[in-house]
Amino acid sequence: MRNDLMLSTEVLPRGGMRRITDGRGLLLLCLDGRLWLTQEGDARDIVLEPDQTARVEHDGLTIVQALRDARLQLLDDTPAAS
């Protein structure tokens, strides 16, 4: 059983952007379309196709942009503190 906490599901039109601040540990799931993301402190650019995920690995600013009309989910699947 997964214990993911779905934070949001969003629709981004082509060229639309989503800013995530200090999101380390969040999981981004591309449901439809194509997404590009970049993270502060990380030189990589990541492109996600449907059913692909990427984890926000750094605090600071993460930018997600739709390369074509897209739908995405943000999940917090970090273990709960006991």
SEKELO-928483 format. One line per field, with one value per atom (N, C-alpha, C): residue in one letter; x, z, y; residue number from 0; atom name. Coordinates in steps of 0.05 Angstrom, whole numbers, plus 5000, padded with zeros to 4 digits. Layout:
<pts>
code: [A,...]
X: [X,...]
Z: [Z,...]
Y: [Y,...]
pos: [NUM,...]
site: [CA,...]
</pts>
This chain:
<pts>
code: [M,M,M,R,R,R,N,N,N,D,D,D,L,L,L,M,M,M,L,L,L,S,S,S,T,T,T,E,E,E,V,V,V,L,L,L,P,P,P,R,R,R,G,G,G,G,G,G,M,M,M,R,R,R,R,R,R,I,I,I,T,T,T,D,D,D,G,G,G,R,R,R,G,G,G,L,L,L,L,L,L,L,L,L,L,L,L,C,C,C,L,L,L,D,D,D,G,G,G,R,R,R,L,L,L,W,W,W,L,L,L,T,T,T,Q,Q,Q,E,E,E,G,G,G,D,D,D,A,A,A,R,R,R,D,D,D,I,I,I,V,V,V,L,L,L,E,E,E,P,P,P,D,D,D,Q,Q,Q,T,T,T,A,A,A,R,R,R,V,V,V,E,E,E,H,H,H,D,D,D,G,G,G,L,L,L,T,T,T,I,I,I,V,V,V,Q,Q,Q,A,A,A,L,L,L,R,R,R,D,D,D,A,A,A,R,R,R,L,L,L,Q,Q,Q,L,L,L,L,L,L,D,D,D,D,D,D,T,T,T,P,P,P,A,A,A,A,A,A,S,S,S]
X: [5017,5000,5018,5012,5027,5014,5031,5021,5026,5026,5030,5009,5017,4999,4998,4976,4973,4970,4988,4987,4970,4973,4957,4958,4937,4937,4932,4948,4947,4947,4934,4935,4951,4971,4987,4984,4976,4975,5004,5008,5035,5047,5071,5085,5079,5058,5051,5073,5076,5097,5085,5099,5093,5119,5119,5143,5139,5160,5160,5183,5178,5198,5203,5229,5237,5221,5220,5204,5219,5243,5260,5243,5245,5231,5204,5193,5168,5173,5152,5153,5134,5144,5128,5122,5096,5087,5074,5084,5072,5049,5024,5001,4996,4998,4994,5013,5018,5034,5064,5079,5108,5116,5133,5142,5172,5182,5210,5213,5234,5238,5268,5273,5301,5300,5321,5323,5347,5343,5365,5386,5411,5433,5438,5424,5427,5429,5450,5455,5438,5425,5410,5383,5374,5347,5334,5309,5295,5270,5265,5240,5224,5199,5181,5160,5155,5133,5112,5088,5067,5077,5069,5076,5105,5120,5147,5146,5165,5167,5195,5197,5222,5219,5240,5239,5253,5242,5255,5277,5302,5325,5338,5329,5342,5321,5328,5312,5319,5306,5309,5286,5291,5270,5271,5248,5245,5224,5231,5212,5203,5177,5165,5150,5156,5143,5132,5108,5095,5106,5118,5127,5104,5084,5058,5037,5011,4990,4996,4995,5003,4985,4986,4973,4993,4996,5016,5005,5018,5011,5037,5033,5054,5047,5066,5062,5083,5076,5095,5094,5115,5116,5139,5147,5168,5156,5172,5161,5153,5131,5122,5140,5146,5162,5146,5160,5146,5150]
Z: [5000,5000,5000,4983,4982,5001,5013,5031,5021,4994,4982,4991,4995,5000,4975,4961,4937,4945,4938,4945,4925,4900,4880,4853,4837,4809,4794,4774,4760,4730,4715,4686,4678,4661,4651,4621,4610,4581,4571,4545,4533,4541,4551,4560,4588,4601,4628,4648,4670,4689,4717,4733,4761,4776,4797,4814,4839,4848,4873,4889,4913,4930,4953,4957,4980,4980,4957,4955,4957,4968,4970,4980,4964,4972,4957,4946,4931,4906,4898,4874,4854,4830,4809,4788,4783,4764,4740,4716,4691,4684,4684,4677,4647,4635,4606,4597,4571,4559,4562,4563,4567,4584,4604,4624,4623,4627,4631,4659,4673,4699,4704,4720,4728,4757,4771,4800,4806,4824,4834,4846,4838,4849,4833,4811,4794,4765,4752,4724,4704,4713,4694,4687,4663,4655,4652,4662,4662,4645,4627,4611,4619,4626,4633,4613,4606,4589,4607,4596,4613,4628,4653,4672,4681,4675,4686,4710,4728,4753,4756,4772,4780,4808,4824,4852,4854,4869,4875,4895,4887,4903,4918,4913,4926,4937,4959,4967,4948,4951,4932,4912,4889,4869,4848,4843,4821,4802,4777,4756,4739,4735,4718,4696,4671,4648,4629,4619,4600,4572,4561,4533,4513,4523,4509,4531,4524,4545,4563,4589,4607,4632,4646,4672,4690,4714,4732,4760,4775,4804,4820,4843,4862,4885,4892,4914,4935,4960,4982,4992,4985,4993,5013,5026,5046,5071,5084,5108,5129,5143,5164,5188,5202,5227,5248,5263,5284,5311]
Y: [4977,5000,5025,5044,5069,5089,5105,5125,5153,5156,5182,5202,5226,5248,5265,5265,5280,5310,5326,5354,5370,5364,5378,5364,5368,5360,5386,5391,5416,5412,5429,5430,5454,5450,5472,5473,5495,5498,5499,5494,5496,5523,5522,5547,5555,5543,5549,5540,5554,5548,5545,5528,5524,5528,5544,5548,5533,5519,5504,5515,5525,5536,5517,5510,5492,5466,5453,5429,5403,5403,5379,5355,5333,5309,5305,5326,5323,5307,5292,5276,5289,5294,5305,5283,5279,5259,5272,5266,5276,5257,5267,5250,5251,5275,5279,5300,5300,5322,5317,5339,5338,5361,5355,5376,5378,5402,5408,5419,5409,5421,5425,5445,5452,5460,5453,5458,5476,5495,5511,5493,5497,5481,5455,5452,5427,5436,5429,5437,5421,5400,5383,5396,5391,5396,5369,5367,5341,5345,5326,5326,5301,5305,5283,5279,5254,5245,5233,5227,5215,5190,5188,5166,5167,5188,5190,5209,5205,5221,5232,5253,5265,5274,5271,5281,5307,5326,5351,5344,5348,5340,5362,5387,5410,5429,5442,5465,5488,5510,5532,5531,5542,5544,5521,5509,5490,5501,5501,5511,5487,5485,5465,5480,5473,5486,5465,5470,5452,5457,5436,5438,5434,5421,5419,5417,5421,5419,5395,5399,5378,5378,5355,5352,5339,5349,5339,5336,5318,5315,5320,5333,5335,5316,5299,5279,5283,5279,5278,5250,5234,5207,5202,5223,5221,5207,5190,5177,5197,5191,5208,5204,5226,5225,5210,5193,5178,5190]
pos: [0,0,0,1,1,1,2,2,2,3,3,3,4,4,4,5,5,5,6,6,6,7,7,7,8,8,8,9,9,9,10,10,10,11,11,11,12,12,12,13,13,13,14,14,14,15,15,15,16,16,16,17,17,17,18,18,18,19,19,19,20,20,20,21,21,21,22,22,22,23,23,23,24,24,24,25,25,25,26,26,26,27,27,27,28,28,28,29,29,29,30,30,30,31,31,31,32,32,32,33,33,33,34,34,34,35,35,35,36,36,36,37,37,37,38,38,38,39,39,39,40,40,40,41,41,41,42,42,42,43,43,43,44,44,44,45,45,45,46,46,46,47,47,47,48,48,48,49,49,49,50,50,50,51,51,51,52,52,52,53,53,53,54,54,54,55,55,55,56,56,56,57,57,57,58,58,58,59,59,59,60,60,60,61,61,61,62,62,62,63,63,63,64,64,64,65,65,65,66,66,66,67,67,67,68,68,68,69,69,69,70,70,70,71,71,71,72,72,72,73,73,73,74,74,74,75,75,75,76,76,76,77,77,77,78,78,78,79,79,79,80,80,80,81,81,81]
site: [N,CA,C,N,CA,C,N,CA,C,N,CA,C,N,CA,C,N,CA,C,N,CA,C,N,CA,C,N,CA,C,N,CA,C,N,CA,C,N,CA,C,N,CA,C,N,CA,C,N,CA,C,N,CA,C,N,CA,C,N,CA,C,N,CA,C,N,CA,C,N,CA,C,N,CA,C,N,CA,C,N,CA,C,N,CA,C,N,CA,C,N,CA,C,N,CA,C,N,CA,C,N,CA,C,N,CA,C,N,CA,C,N,CA,C,N,CA,C,N,CA,C,N,CA,C,N,CA,C,N,CA,C,N,CA,C,N,CA,C,N,CA,C,N,CA,C,N,CA,C,N,CA,C,N,CA,C,N,CA,C,N,CA,C,N,CA,C,N,CA,C,N,CA,C,N,CA,C,N,CA,C,N,CA,C,N,CA,C,N,CA,C,N,CA,C,N,CA,C,N,CA,C,N,CA,C,N,CA,C,N,CA,C,N,CA,C,N,CA,C,N,CA,C,N,CA,C,N,CA,C,N,CA,C,N,CA,C,N,CA,C,N,CA,C,N,CA,C,N,CA,C,N,CA,C,N,CA,C,N,CA,C,N,CA,C,N,CA,C,N,CA,C,N,CA,C,N,CA,C,N,CA,C,N,CA,C]
</pts>
